[in-house]
Amino acid sequence: MTGSKNNETYENRLYDVAEKLQIPDSTLQITRVRLDHLRGEADVDAAQFARIAPTVLALSCREDGLPITGRDIVEPWVDLLADPEATELDPERLPEQIEAVADRLDIDHPPERPDTLVERYADSLDLSASVGTAGKRILTDVFREAPRAVAEASSPAETAGASLVLAAEANGVDGIGPNEVGDVGAAGGVTIKNRYKAFREVLDEGGLDARRYQADAVEEGAPADTGRPDAKSSASDGGVSDVSADACMDAVRGMFPDELPTTATVAEDLGAPEERVGDRLQDLADRGELTARRAGETVAWIPGDRDELGADLTIDAVHSEVDALVEALDVDASVRLFARGLVSDAAESVAVEDAAEFAGAALIASSRINDGDLDPATVARERGFGTRVLYQWLDRLGEIAAVDIPRRGPSDVVEALAEDVAFSETVLEDSRRTLEQYEPAADHGGFAAPELAAGAVFFAATTGGEPIDAGELADSIGFEASHVTDAMNTVFVSLCRGLIRGEIDYEESFWTADLLESDRIADIGDPRTGRAVAAAKTYVAGREGQHVDESTLDVLLAED
């Protein structure tokens, strides 16, 4: 599972789930705005956000027309909770919870999921259910390749309409264009046409010819030939074009649970091309006969009535991902061998869906233990997940494998940043002092060392009037710019609290005078930071008075 269960806030879980599902930043940001609004309501306490936050995220995904189900969101969210059994989250109840949240947000009619709309539009236009299924496949594939192309739509009706137009085109159905779909849907023909063009570009030339989008393939389970120029013809396949769904299912059942059924292993067992077998297995999954369990770059195909994977199969999946990363990153063979050993020791409590993250962490740990310098940001970019995730997995790996993994502390990263990003010696010294004074709060910990280092540098530079771009710092450490600003705000809140408690000396801190004298402070932070700064200003104005204890501070800085 992604992240540490002991120190995750709902905000961190929100980022982790969004990263896992490829939810675009625009969808994530509107979710955060809505949560900030709900957080300010008197009858919504902090504990409720473990249930409300994923519901709001699901609502935002619906509005942006993303092909993401409630189960897609709920399962990884619950997996991140310290006590998953204590949550009231249930994917089956999410629709009614979305209605309730929408009502609190004054949204009259929360939109339906785009896959449901595709089915409705297909029915209204007297199209076969198989053409509707092809439309849903197109939407899913476009989202997988280019999430922003979907999220930039103005409504789910637009994404659903564009997908159905493409499905009709793929199947040679005349008279089903943007205007016709617009007549039966809630989006106009012009907007559907614009989204159609965007989706068409993602699918690229020849993409609509894919066998996967053909109605007869949906109805009969025919092999899902991609139809692209580089696809093998049936003549060159030696007659394997008629590989059946039953044969694929028999191969999967023959392997599981003794061997991990992947596209490659099933294709090898049948002596058929991987591309054809993969699309046939996807057809079986679409019909509910198989469950696709993604393990990094590998998909494990599990019989629908037997979804539990033993530790041996998870280890196989993670080993495969380690090997793939080693090849992609040109990692030394000795590092690979050691990483596979770490996996074997620790994979029993790991979900197969986390194979890429776990394999990446194992490789980084192996590299460090063997005096290497494999960069977490490089590994994260290779597999398309957040760098923070790898640091969280390194923490977990150290715990479950009982291994001491060498770490760089925030001060070490500050030194590296000084070499990579141009800032003055004054900022360097002030950053070091900031980290010395920083004390993580129980509810705002969980930052990785690079985030804290960059946050401290950004804070020191901002208060000192030396311009440094948060994006430049983020690029240097391989994180998002928002992670740097979030870390800076958390650091600043910690320093303000330390000053008010009397643990930080006003005269010996470079930043304290700016609390009263500099306009730059107004540019720092979020509402939580603003409350801490206001309290610190009040304290500084009469600092000869009594210090404030922690419990009183909690009351003073509580949200309205």
ZILINBEL-V279904 format. One record per residue. N is the residue number from 1. RES is the residue in three letters. SS is DSSP state (a for helix, b for strand, c for the rest). OMEGA is omega in whole degrees, 0 to 359 (NA if undefined). Layout:
# ZILINBEL-V279904
N_RES_SS_OMEGA ; N_RES_SS_OMEGA
This chain:
# ZILINBEL-V279904
1_MET_c_188 ; 2_THR_c_172 ; 3_GLY_c_180 ; 4_SER_c_182 ; 5_LYS_c_188 ; 6_ASN_c_187 ; 7_ASN_c_181 ; 8_GLU_c_168 ; 9_THR_c_180 ; 10_TYR_a_179 ; 11_GLU_a_179 ; 12_ASN_a_178 ; 13_ARG_a_179 ; 14_LEU_a_179 ; 15_TYR_a_183 ; 16_ASP_a_180 ; 17_VAL_a_178 ; 18_ALA_a_178 ; 19_GLU_a_182 ; 20_LYS_a_185 ; 21_LEU_a_181 ; 22_GLN_c_179 ; 23_ILE_c_184 ; 24_PRO_c_182 ; 25_ASP_a_182 ; 26_SER_a_178 ; 27_THR_a_180 ; 28_LEU_a_183 ; 29_GLN_a_178 ; 30_ILE_a_175 ; 31_THR_a_180 ; 32_ARG_a_179 ; 33_VAL_a_181 ; 34_ARG_a_178 ; 35_LEU_a_176 ; 36_ASP_a_178 ; 37_HIS_a_181 ; 38_LEU_a_181 ; 39_ARG_a_180 ; 40_GLY_c_180 ; 41_GLU_c_188 ; 42_ALA_c_186 ; 43_ASP_c_177 ; 44_VAL_c_180 ; 45_ASP_c_186 ; 46_ALA_a_183 ; 47_ALA_a_182 ; 48_GLN_a_185 ; 49_PHE_a_175 ; 50_ALA_a_178 ; 51_ARG_a_185 ; 52_ILE_a_186 ; 53_ALA_a_179 ; 54_PRO_a_177 ; 55_THR_a_178 ; 56_VAL_a_178 ; 57_LEU_a_179 ; 58_ALA_a_178 ; 59_LEU_a_180 ; 60_SER_a_178 ; 61_CYS_a_177 ; 62_ARG_a_184 ; 63_GLU_a_179 ; 64_ASP_c_176 ; 65_GLY_c_182 ; 66_LEU_c_180 ; 67_PRO_c_182 ; 68_ILE_c_182 ; 69_THR_c_175 ; 70_GLY_a_179 ; 71_ARG_a_178 ; 72_ASP_a_183 ; 73_ILE_a_187 ; 74_VAL_a_186 ; 75_GLU_a_177 ; 76_PRO_a_179 ; 77_TRP_a_180 ; 78_VAL_a_181 ; 79_ASP_a_181 ; 80_LEU_c_183 ; 81_LEU_c_178 ; 82_ALA_c_180 ; 83_ASP_c_184 ; 84_PRO_a_184 ; 85_GLU_a_183 ; 86_ALA_a_182 ; 87_THR_c_177 ; 88_GLU_c_182 ; 89_LEU_c_179 ; 90_ASP_c_181 ; 91_PRO_a_182 ; 92_GLU_a_182 ; 93_ARG_a_185 ; 94_LEU_a_179 ; 95_PRO_a_180 ; 96_GLU_a_177 ; 97_GLN_a_176 ; 98_ILE_a_177 ; 99_GLU_a_182 ; 100_ALA_a_180 ; 101_VAL_a_178 ; 102_ALA_a_178 ; 103_ASP_a_179 ; 104_ARG_a_181 ; 105_LEU_c_180 ; 106_ASP_c_174 ; 107_ILE_c_189 ; 108_ASP_c_185 ; 109_HIS_c_177 ; 110_PRO_c_185 ; 111_PRO_c_175 ; 112_GLU_c_175 ; 113_ARG_c_184 ; 114_PRO_a_179 ; 115_ASP_a_176 ; 116_THR_a_179 ; 117_LEU_a_177 ; 118_VAL_a_179 ; 119_GLU_a_182 ; 120_ARG_a_181 ; 121_TYR_a_179 ; 122_ALA_a_180 ; 123_ASP_a_181 ; 124_SER_a_181 ; 125_LEU_c_179 ; 126_ASP_c_174 ; 127_LEU_c_180 ; 128_SER_c_178 ; 129_ALA_a_181 ; 130_SER_a_174 ; 131_VAL_a_175 ; 132_GLY_a_178 ; 133_THR_a_177 ; 134_ALA_a_177 ; 135_GLY_a_178 ; 136_LYS_a_178 ; 137_ARG_a_178 ; 138_ILE_a_180 ; 139_LEU_a_179 ; 140_THR_a_182 ; 141_ASP_a_178 ; 142_VAL_a_179 ; 143_PHE_a_180 ; 144_ARG_a_183 ; 145_GLU_a_186 ; 146_ALA_c_183 ; 147_PRO_a_182 ; 148_ARG_a_180 ; 149_ALA_a_177 ; 150_VAL_a_185 ; 151_ALA_a_181 ; 152_GLU_c_177 ; 153_ALA_c_181 ; 154_SER_c_182 ; 155_SER_c_174 ; 156_PRO_a_177 ; 157_ALA_a_180 ; 158_GLU_a_181 ; 159_THR_a_179 ; 160_ALA_a_180 ; 161_GLY_a_180 ; 162_ALA_a_180 ; 163_SER_a_181 ; 164_LEU_a_176 ; 165_VAL_a_179 ; 166_LEU_a_179 ; 167_ALA_a_178 ; 168_ALA_a_178 ; 169_GLU_a_181 ; 170_ALA_a_183 ; 171_ASN_c_176 ; 172_GLY_c_179 ; 173_VAL_c_181 ; 174_ASP_c_173 ; 175_GLY_c_178 ; 176_ILE_c_178 ; 177_GLY_c_181 ; 178_PRO_a_182 ; 179_ASN_a_180 ; 180_GLU_a_178 ; 181_VAL_a_178 ; 182_GLY_a_180 ; 183_ASP_a_182 ; 184_VAL_a_183 ; 185_GLY_c_184 ; 186_ALA_c_178 ; 187_ALA_c_180 ; 188_GLY_c_182 ; 189_GLY_a_181 ; 190_VAL_a_181 ; 191_THR_a_177 ; 192_ILE_a_180 ; 193_LYS_a_179 ; 194_ASN_a_180 ; 195_ARG_a_176 ; 196_TYR_a_180 ; 197_LYS_a_180 ; 198_ALA_a_179 ; 199_PHE_a_180 ; 200_ARG_a_180 ; 201_GLU_a_179 ; 202_VAL_a_182 ; 203_LEU_a_179 ; 204_ASP_c_186 ; 205_GLU_c_179 ; 206_GLY_c_186 ; 207_GLY_a_181 ; 208_LEU_a_179 ; 209_ASP_a_183 ; 210_ALA_c_179 ; 211_ARG_a_179 ; 212_ARG_a_183 ; 213_TYR_a_181 ; 214_GLN_c_183 ; 215_ALA_a_181 ; 216_ASP_a_176 ; 217_ALA_a_178 ; 218_VAL_a_185 ; 219_GLU_a_189 ; 220_GLU_a_184 ; 221_GLY_c_180 ; 222_ALA_c_181 ; 223_PRO_c_186 ; 224_ALA_c_176 ; 225_ASP_c_185 ; 226_THR_c_181 ; 227_GLY_c_181 ; 228_ARG_c_183 ; 229_PRO_c_183 ; 230_ASP_c_180 ; 231_ALA_c_181 ; 232_LYS_c_178 ; 233_SER_c_180 ; 234_SER_c_179 ; 235_ALA_c_181 ; 236_SER_c_181 ; 237_ASP_c_181 ; 238_GLY_c_176 ; 239_GLY_c_182 ; 240_VAL_a_184 ; 241_SER_a_182 ; 242_ASP_a_177 ; 243_VAL_c_190 ; 244_SER_c_175 ; 245_ALA_a_180 ; 246_ASP_a_179 ; 247_ALA_a_178 ; 248_CYS_a_180 ; 249_MET_a_178 ; 250_ASP_a_179 ; 251_ALA_a_179 ; 252_VAL_a_181 ; 253_ARG_a_178 ; 254_GLY_a_180 ; 255_MET_a_187 ; 256_PHE_c_6 ; 257_PRO_c_183 ; 258_ASP_c_181 ; 259_GLU_c_181 ; 260_LEU_c_180 ; 261_PRO_c_174 ; 262_THR_b_178 ; 263_THR_a_182 ; 264_ALA_a_183 ; 265_THR_a_177 ; 266_VAL_a_179 ; 267_ALA_a_178 ; 268_GLU_a_180 ; 269_ASP_a_183 ; 270_LEU_a_184 ; 271_GLY_c_184 ; 272_ALA_c_179 ; 273_PRO_c_181 ; 274_GLU_a_184 ; 275_GLU_a_180 ; 276_ARG_a_181 ; 277_VAL_a_180 ; 278_GLY_a_180 ; 279_ASP_a_177 ; 280_ARG_a_177 ; 281_LEU_a_177 ; 282_GLN_a_175 ; 283_ASP_a_179 ; 284_LEU_a_178 ; 285_ALA_a_178 ; 286_ASP_a_179 ; 287_ARG_c_177 ; 288_GLY_c_181 ; 289_GLU_c_175 ; 290_LEU_b_172 ; 291_THR_b_178 ; 292_ALA_b_178 ; 293_ARG_b_184 ; 294_ARG_b_176 ; 295_ALA_b_183 ; 296_GLY_c_179 ; 297_GLU_c_182 ; 298_THR_b_173 ; 299_VAL_b_174 ; 300_ALA_b_182 ; 301_TRP_b_187 ; 302_ILE_b_176 ; 303_PRO_b_187 ; 304_GLY_c_181 ; 305_ASP_c_183 ; 306_ARG_c_189 ; 307_ASP_c_179 ; 308_GLU_c_177 ; 309_LEU_c_175 ; 310_GLY_c_182 ; 311_ALA_a_183 ; 312_ASP_a_180 ; 313_LEU_a_176 ; 314_THR_a_178 ; 315_ILE_a_178 ; 316_ASP_a_181 ; 317_ALA_a_182 ; 318_VAL_a_176 ; 319_HIS_a_179 ; 320_SER_a_179 ; 321_GLU_a_174 ; 322_VAL_a_182 ; 323_ASP_a_180 ; 324_ALA_a_179 ; 325_LEU_a_179 ; 326_VAL_a_180 ; 327_GLU_a_183 ; 328_ALA_a_186 ; 329_LEU_a_179 ; 330_ASP_c_182 ; 331_VAL_c_182 ; 332_ASP_c_183 ; 333_ALA_a_181 ; 334_SER_a_177 ; 335_VAL_a_178 ; 336_ARG_a_182 ; 337_LEU_a_180 ; 338_PHE_a_180 ; 339_ALA_a_178 ; 340_ARG_a_176 ; 341_GLY_a_177 ; 342_LEU_a_179 ; 343_VAL_a_182 ; 344_SER_a_181 ; 345_ASP_a_193 ; 346_ALA_a_190 ; 347_ALA_a_185 ; 348_GLU_a_183 ; 349_SER_a_183 ; 350_VAL_c_176 ; 351_ALA_c_184 ; 352_VAL_a_179 ; 353_GLU_a_181 ; 354_ASP_a_185 ; 355_ALA_a_183 ; 356_ALA_a_181 ; 357_GLU_a_181 ; 358_PHE_a_179 ; 359_ALA_a_178 ; 360_GLY_a_179 ; 361_ALA_a_180 ; 362_ALA_a_178 ; 363_LEU_a_179 ; 364_ILE_a_179 ; 365_ALA_a_180 ; 366_SER_a_179 ; 367_SER_a_182 ; 368_ARG_a_180 ; 369_ILE_a_179 ; 370_ASN_c_175 ; 371_ASP_c_175 ; 372_GLY_c_183 ; 373_ASP_c_178 ; 374_LEU_c_187 ; 375_ASP_c_178 ; 376_PRO_a_180 ; 377_ALA_a_178 ; 378_THR_a_179 ; 379_VAL_a_181 ; 380_ALA_a_179 ; 381_ARG_a_182 ; 382_GLU_a_183 ; 383_ARG_a_172 ; 384_GLY_c_173 ; 385_PHE_c_185 ; 386_GLY_c_179 ; 387_THR_a_180 ; 388_ARG_a_180 ; 389_VAL_a_181 ; 390_LEU_a_178 ; 391_TYR_a_177 ; 392_GLN_a_178 ; 393_TRP_a_175 ; 394_LEU_a_176 ; 395_ASP_a_183 ; 396_ARG_a_179 ; 397_LEU_a_178 ; 398_GLY_a_181 ; 399_GLU_a_188 ; 400_ILE_a_178 ; 401_ALA_c_180 ; 402_ALA_c_181 ; 403_VAL_c_180 ; 404_ASP_c_183 ; 405_ILE_c_179 ; 406_PRO_c_181 ; 407_ARG_c_168 ; 408_ARG_c_176 ; 409_GLY_c_180 ; 410_PRO_a_180 ; 411_SER_a_177 ; 412_ASP_a_181 ; 413_VAL_a_176 ; 414_VAL_a_178 ; 415_GLU_a_179 ; 416_ALA_a_178 ; 417_LEU_a_180 ; 418_ALA_a_178 ; 419_GLU_a_187 ; 420_ASP_a_183 ; 421_VAL_c_184 ; 422_ALA_c_168 ; 423_PHE_c_191 ; 424_SER_c_175 ; 425_GLU_a_178 ; 426_THR_a_178 ; 427_VAL_a_178 ; 428_LEU_a_181 ; 429_GLU_a_180 ; 430_ASP_a_177 ; 431_SER_a_177 ; 432_ARG_a_181 ; 433_ARG_a_178 ; 434_THR_a_180 ; 435_LEU_a_177 ; 436_GLU_a_183 ; 437_GLN_a_184 ; 438_TYR_c_175 ; 439_GLU_c_185 ; 440_PRO_c_176 ; 441_ALA_c_184 ; 442_ALA_c_184 ; 443_ASP_c_179 ; 444_HIS_c_175 ; 445_GLY_c_175 ; 446_GLY_c_176 ; 447_PHE_c_174 ; 448_ALA_c_183 ; 449_ALA_a_179 ; 450_PRO_a_179 ; 451_GLU_a_179 ; 452_LEU_a_180 ; 453_ALA_a_181 ; 454_ALA_a_177 ; 455_GLY_a_179 ; 456_ALA_a_178 ; 457_VAL_a_180 ; 458_PHE_a_178 ; 459_PHE_a_182 ; 460_ALA_a_181 ; 461_ALA_a_182 ; 462_THR_a_180 ; 463_THR_a_179 ; 464_GLY_c_178 ; 465_GLY_c_179 ; 466_GLU_c_186 ; 467_PRO_c_173 ; 468_ILE_c_183 ; 469_ASP_c_179 ; 470_ALA_a_179 ; 471_GLY_a_179 ; 472_GLU_a_176 ; 473_LEU_a_181 ; 474_ALA_a_179 ; 475_ASP_a_182 ; 476_SER_a_183 ; 477_ILE_a_178 ; 478_GLY_c_178 ; 479_PHE_c_176 ; 480_GLU_c_178 ; 481_ALA_a_179 ; 482_SER_a_177 ; 483_HIS_a_179 ; 484_VAL_a_181 ; 485_THR_a_177 ; 486_ASP_a_179 ; 487_ALA_a_178 ; 488_MET_a_180 ; 489_ASN_a_180 ; 490_THR_a_177 ; 491_VAL_a_183 ; 492_PHE_a_177 ; 493_VAL_a_179 ; 494_SER_a_181 ; 495_LEU_a_178 ; 496_CYS_a_180 ; 497_ARG_a_179 ; 498_GLY_a_178 ; 499_LEU_a_183 ; 500_ILE_a_178 ; 501_ARG_a_180 ; 502_GLY_c_180 ; 503_GLU_c_177 ; 504_ILE_c_182 ; 505_ASP_c_182 ; 506_TYR_a_186 ; 507_GLU_a_185 ; 508_GLU_a_182 ; 509_SER_c_184 ; 510_PHE_c_190 ; 511_TRP_c_190 ; 512_THR_c_181 ; 513_ALA_c_180 ; 514_ASP_a_178 ; 515_LEU_a_181 ; 516_LEU_a_194 ; 517_GLU_a_188 ; 518_SER_c_175 ; 519_ASP_a_182 ; 520_ARG_a_180 ; 521_ILE_a_181 ; 522_ALA_a_181 ; 523_ASP_a_184 ; 524_ILE_c_161 ; 525_GLY_c_180 ; 526_ASP_c_181 ; 527_PRO_a_179 ; 528_ARG_a_177 ; 529_THR_a_180 ; 530_GLY_a_178 ; 531_ARG_a_180 ; 532_ALA_a_179 ; 533_VAL_a_179 ; 534_ALA_a_178 ; 535_ALA_a_179 ; 536_ALA_a_177 ; 537_LYS_a_179 ; 538_THR_a_179 ; 539_TYR_a_183 ; 540_VAL_a_182 ; 541_ALA_a_178 ; 542_GLY_c_192 ; 543_ARG_c_175 ; 544_GLU_c_182 ; 545_GLY_c_182 ; 546_GLN_c_173 ; 547_HIS_c_182 ; 548_VAL_c_181 ; 549_ASP_c_187 ; 550_GLU_a_183 ; 551_SER_a_177 ; 552_THR_a_177 ; 553_LEU_a_180 ; 554_ASP_a_179 ; 555_VAL_a_182 ; 556_LEU_a_186 ; 557_LEU_c_180 ; 558_ALA_c_179 ; 559_GLU_c_179 ; 560_ASP_c_NA
